Amino acid sequence: MSEEPVLKVEGLQTSFPLGGKDVPIVDGVSFALHPGRCLALVGESGCGKSMTALSLMRLIPQPGSITGGDIFLEGEGLRSLSVPQMRSLRGKKMGMIFQEPMTSLNPVTRVGEQVIEAIRIHEKVSKRAARARVIEIFRQVGIPDAESRVEAFPHQLSGGLKQRVMIAMALVLKPRVLIADEPTTALDVTIQAQIIELMRELMTETKTAILLITHDLGVVNQIADDIAVMYAGRVIETGSRRRVLKFPQHPYTQGLLGALPGRAERGQRLHEIAGIVPAPVHWPGGCRFRPRCDRAMEVCAESVPTLLPVGLEGSSEANDLELQGEGNHCCACYAVEEPS
């Protein structure tokens, strides 16, 4: 991974006033997106994944705000940009597929017009040329009868078709960074495969960096190069897709993978992680996964574990795969051994 990251996030903290104080929903998150690669941000609902995405786009709903850290796009700090400057980046340099298509489209404007507008804001093209591009991208994302669908209003489309329109709007300008928040949730398996292939082509042809936010580890395995596991506002494990999926180190990551139906023997009950993700105002001190962890120790309550390299070298697991050259595999857990 010799190329410099196109997007670098350092110690990002996003807070909301809750219970009379500012509570960090995203708490010290750091990662980097590299050209032509996909980083999957995974974890249960309520872990802060979508809020991380909105923070990167500076679209945090009021009264929330970024209270720490920084975001660098091609070396430029985004926190210092004005609202108009940030608006000029959205769509062209940074695109986002929003999680909820039902509320992300203007209900009184035809869907084709909404995508045409996005093109013409950033590029000097005729309305006819923009419309032709919209029809083509509609075809690519699997919208049937694309010529007539550009004239439809959102209420005339199914949830799945609205999702495809949102995907088309994010992809049509071929942004340097694409943030995809649960992009395939409302789609059937066939269309899901088409969208994943389209995202792969975008990474290959234009070197777009993708941040994929999902809880679907099957999708992660199909497209991601790297994985960051998030729990209660913090990143707790990072590494290449092969390392993390083959040799998960954090008890939370192990629990997520253990809950997959394909991992259970026939006739056995599926594994589950006891409890739920706590609300931010009730996050425990120390390791936030501690109340749900069967490997918790006294030290887990006393201080916050930091992300440190995992010591796989020389183990039988490391010898099973050619893991060299895939970068560090890091984990924030006191029960995980560090390299000797």
C-alpha positions in Angstrom: 0.0 0.0 0.0 2.6 2.6 -1.2 0.1 5.3 -2.2 -0.7 8.1 0.2 -4.3 7.9 1.7 -6.9 10.0 -0.1 -8.8 10.4 3.2 -7.2 10.3 6.6 -9.2 10.5 9.9 -7.3 11.3 13.1 -8.9 11.0 16.5 -12.4 12.0 15.3 -14.8 12.8 18.1 -18.5 13.8 17.5 -20.6 14.7 20.5 -24.2 15.5 21.3 -25.6 17.2 24.4 -27.2 14.4 26.4 -28.1 14.4 30.1 -26.8 17.9 30.6 -23.3 17.2 29.2 -21.6 16.6 25.8 -21.4 12.9 25.1 -19.1 11.6 22.4 -21.0 9.3 20.0 -17.9 8.9 17.9 -15.0 8.7 20.2 -11.4 9.0 19.0 -11.9 7.1 15.6 -8.9 7.0 13.3 -8.4 5.3 9.9 -7.2 5.9 6.4 -8.8 5.3 3.0 -6.4 4.5 0.1 -7.0 4.9 -3.6 -8.7 1.9 -5.2 -9.3 0.2 -1.9 -12.4 -0.5 0.2 -12.4 -0.3 4.0 -15.4 -1.9 5.7 -16.6 -0.4 9.0 -18.6 -3.1 10.7 -20.5 -3.5 14.0 -23.9 -3.7 15.5 -26.5 -1.0 15.2 -25.8 1.8 17.7 -22.0 1.5 17.5 -21.5 4.9 15.7 -20.9 3.8 12.2 -23.4 6.1 10.4 -22.5 9.0 12.7 -18.9 8.5 11.6 -20.0 8.8 8.0 -22.1 11.9 8.5 -19.2 13.4 10.4 -16.9 12.9 7.4 -19.4 14.7 5.2 -20.0 17.3 7.9 -23.7 16.6 7.8 -24.2 16.0 11.5 -27.7 16.7 12.6 -28.1 19.5 15.2 -27.3 19.9 18.0 -24.4 17.5 17.4 -20.9 18.7 16.4 -17.3 17.6 15.8 -15.5 18.2 19.1 -12.1 16.6 18.4 -9.7 15.2 15.8 -9.5 16.1 12.1 -10.4 14.8 8.7 -8.0 15.2 5.8 -9.1 14.9 2.1 -6.0 14.7 -0.1 -4.1 16.5 2.6 -6.7 19.3 3.1 -8.3 19.6 6.6 -12.1 19.5 6.2 -12.9 20.9 9.7 -11.7 24.3 8.8 -13.6 24.6 5.5 -16.6 27.0 5.2 -20.1 25.6 4.5 -19.9 26.7 0.8 -16.5 25.1 0.4 -17.6 21.9 2.0 -20.7 21.8 -0.2 -18.5 22.1 -3.3 -16.7 18.9 -2.3 -19.8 16.8 -1.7 -20.8 14.8 -4.7 -17.7 15.6 -6.8 -14.8 14.6 -4.4 -16.8 12.9 -1.7 -20.0 11.0 -2.5 -22.3 9.2 -0.1 -25.0 6.6 -0.4 -27.3 7.3 2.5 -28.8 4.5 4.6 -32.5 5.6 4.3 -33.6 6.2 0.7 -37.2 6.9 1.7 -36.2 10.3 3.2 -33.2 11.1 1.1 -35.0 12.1 -2.1 -37.0 15.2 -2.7 -40.6 14.0 -2.8 -41.8 16.8 -5.2 -39.0 16.5 -7.8 -38.6 13.8 -10.4 -35.8 11.4 -9.6 -34.0 12.0 -12.9 -34.0 15.8 -12.3 -32.4 15.2 -8.9 -29.5 13.3 -10.4 -29.2 15.8 -13.4 -29.0 18.6 -10.9 -26.1 16.9 -9.1 -24.2 16.6 -12.3 -24.8 20.2 -13.5 -23.8 21.7 -10.2 -20.3 20.3 -10.6 -19.9 20.0 -14.4 -20.6 22.4 -17.3 -22.7 20.1 -19.4 -26.0 20.5 -21.2 -29.2 19.2 -19.7 -29.5 16.7 -22.6 -26.0 15.3 -22.0 -26.6 15.1 -18.3 -29.9 13.3 -18.9 -28.2 10.7 -21.1 -25.6 10.1 -18.3 -28.4 9.6 -15.8 -30.2 7.1 -18.0 -26.9 5.2 -18.4 -26.1 5.1 -14.7 -29.7 4.0 -14.0 -29.2 1.1 -16.3 -25.9 0.2 -14.6 -27.5 0.1 -11.1 -30.2 -2.2 -12.4 -33.2 0.2 -12.7 -35.5 -1.4 -15.4 -36.9 0.9 -18.1 -34.5 3.6 -17.3 -35.8 6.1 -19.9 -39.2 6.3 -18.3 -37.9 6.0 -14.7 -36.1 9.3 -14.9 -39.5 11.0 -15.1 -40.9 9.2 -12.0 -41.4 10.9 -8.7 -40.1 9.1 -5.6 -43.5 8.0 -4.4 -43.9 6.1 -7.7 -40.9 3.9 -7.0 -40.4 0.9 -4.6 -38.0 1.1 -1.7 -35.5 -0.9 -3.7 -35.7 1.4 -6.7 -35.3 4.4 -4.5 -32.1 2.8 -3.1 -30.8 2.3 -6.6 -31.5 6.0 -7.5 -29.5 7.0 -4.4 -26.6 4.7 -5.5 -26.7 6.2 -9.0 -26.6 9.8 -7.6 -23.5 8.9 -5.6 -21.7 7.1 -8.4 -22.5 9.3 -11.4 -19.7 11.9 -10.7 -17.1 9.2 -9.9 -16.0 10.8 -6.6 -12.5 10.3 -5.1 -14.1 9.0 -1.9 -17.4 7.1 -1.8 -19.1 6.5 1.6 -21.6 3.7 1.3 -23.9 3.4 4.3 -25.6 0.0 4.1 -25.9 0.4 0.2 -27.4 -3.1 -0.5 -29.8 -3.5 2.5 -33.1 -3.0 0.5 -31.9 -4.9 -2.6 -32.4 -8.5 -3.7 -29.4 -10.7 -4.2 -29.1 -10.2 -8.0 -29.2 -6.4 -7.8 -26.8 -6.6 -4.8 -24.3 -8.4 -6.9 -24.6 -5.8 -9.7 -24.0 -2.9 -7.2 -21.0 -4.6 -5.7 -19.6 -5.2 -9.2 -20.2 -1.5 -10.1 -18.3 -0.4 -7.0 -15.4 -2.7 -7.9 -15.3 -1.2 -11.3 -15.2 2.3 -9.8 -12.3 1.3 -7.6 -10.4 -0.2 -10.5 -11.1 2.4 -13.2 -11.0 5.7 -11.2 -9.1 4.6 -8.1 -12.1 5.7 -5.9 -11.6 4.9 -2.2 -14.7 3.3 -0.6 -15.8 3.4 3.0 -18.4 0.6 3.3 -20.6 0.7 6.4 -22.4 -2.5 6.9 -23.3 -5.3 9.3 -23.5 -7.8 6.4 -20.2 -9.7 6.6 -21.0 -11.6 3.4 -20.9 -8.3 1.5 -17.7 -7.4 3.4 -16.1 -10.6 2.2 -17.0 -9.8 -1.4 -15.6 -6.3 -1.8 -13.6 -5.1 1.2 -9.8 -5.0 1.3 -9.6 -3.9 4.9 -11.8 -4.0 8.0 -12.3 -1.8 11.0 -14.6 -3.2 13.7 -16.4 -0.5 15.7 -18.1 -0.9 19.1 -19.7 1.9 21.3 -18.1 4.7 19.4 -14.6 3.3 19.2 -12.6 1.2 16.7 -11.5 -1.9 18.5 -9.9 -4.1 15.7 -8.4 -3.3 12.3 -6.6 -5.3 9.7 -6.8 -6.7 6.2 -10.0 -8.6 5.4 -8.2 -12.0 5.4 -6.6 -11.4 8.7 -9.7 -10.2 10.5 -12.1 -12.7 9.1 -9.8 -15.7 9.4 -8.1 -14.8 12.7 -10.4 -12.4 14.7 -8.7 -11.3 17.9 -11.2 -9.1 19.8 -13.9 -11.1 21.7 -16.5 -8.8 20.0 -15.2 -9.6 16.5 -15.2 -13.3 17.4 -18.8 -12.9 18.6 -19.9 -11.2 15.4 -18.3 -14.0 13.2 -19.6 -16.7 15.5 -23.2 -15.5 15.0 -23.1 -16.1 11.2 -25.4 -19.0 10.2 -22.7 -20.6 8.1 -20.5 -21.1 11.1 -22.9 -23.3 13.1 -23.0 -27.0 12.8 -26.3 -28.5 11.5 -28.7 -28.8 14.4 -26.8 -26.5 16.7 -28.1 -23.2 18.0 -26.5 -20.0 16.6 -24.0 -18.3 18.8 -25.1 -14.9 20.2 -23.4 -12.1 22.0 -25.2 -11.6 25.3 -26.7 -8.2 26.0 -27.0 -5.1 23.7 -24.9 -2.1 22.8 -25.4 0.4 25.7 -26.7 3.9 25.1 -23.9 6.5 25.0 -25.0 8.0 28.3 -24.5 4.6 29.9 -21.2 3.6 28.4 -19.0 2.0 31.0 -15.5 3.1 31.9 -12.5 1.2 30.6 -13.3 -1.2 27.8 -16.9 -0.6 26.7 -17.4 -4.2 25.7 -16.5 -5.4 29.2 -20.1 -6.0 30.5 -20.8 -8.4 27.6 -17.3 -10.0 27.5 -16.6 -13.5 28.9 -12.9 -12.7 28.9 -13.1 -9.5 31.0 -10.4 -8.9 33.6 -10.0 -6.4 36.4 -7.8 -4.2 34.2 -10.6 -3.9 31.6 -12.5 -1.7 34.1 -9.6 0.4 35.1 -8.3 1.8 31.8 -9.1 2.0 28.1 -7.2 -0.5 25.9 -5.5 1.0 22.9 -5.1 -0.5 19.4 -1.9 -2.4 19.3 -0.4 -4.9 16.8 -1.5 -8.5 17.2 1.2 -11.1 17.6 0.4 -13.7 15.0 4.0 -14.2 13.8 5.2 -17.7 14.3 1.8 -19.1 15.2 0.1 -21.9 13.3 -2.6 -19.5 12.2 -0.1 -17.1 10.6 1.5 -20.1 8.7 -1.9 -21.1 7.3 -2.0 -18.0 5.0 0.5 -15.8 3.3 -0.2 -12.8 5.5 3.0 -11.0 5.1 2.7 -7.6 3.3 -0.9 -7.1 4.3 -0.2 -4.5 7.0 -0.7 -4.5 10.7 -3.5 -6.4 12.4 -4.3 -4.3 15.5 -6.7 -5.0 18.4 -7.7 -3.0 21.5 -8.0 -5.8 24.1 -6.0 -6.7 27.2 -6.6 -10.4 26.7 -4.9 -10.4 23.3 -1.2 -11.1 23.1 1.2 -8.5 21.6 4.0 -9.5 19.3 7.1 -10.8 21.2 
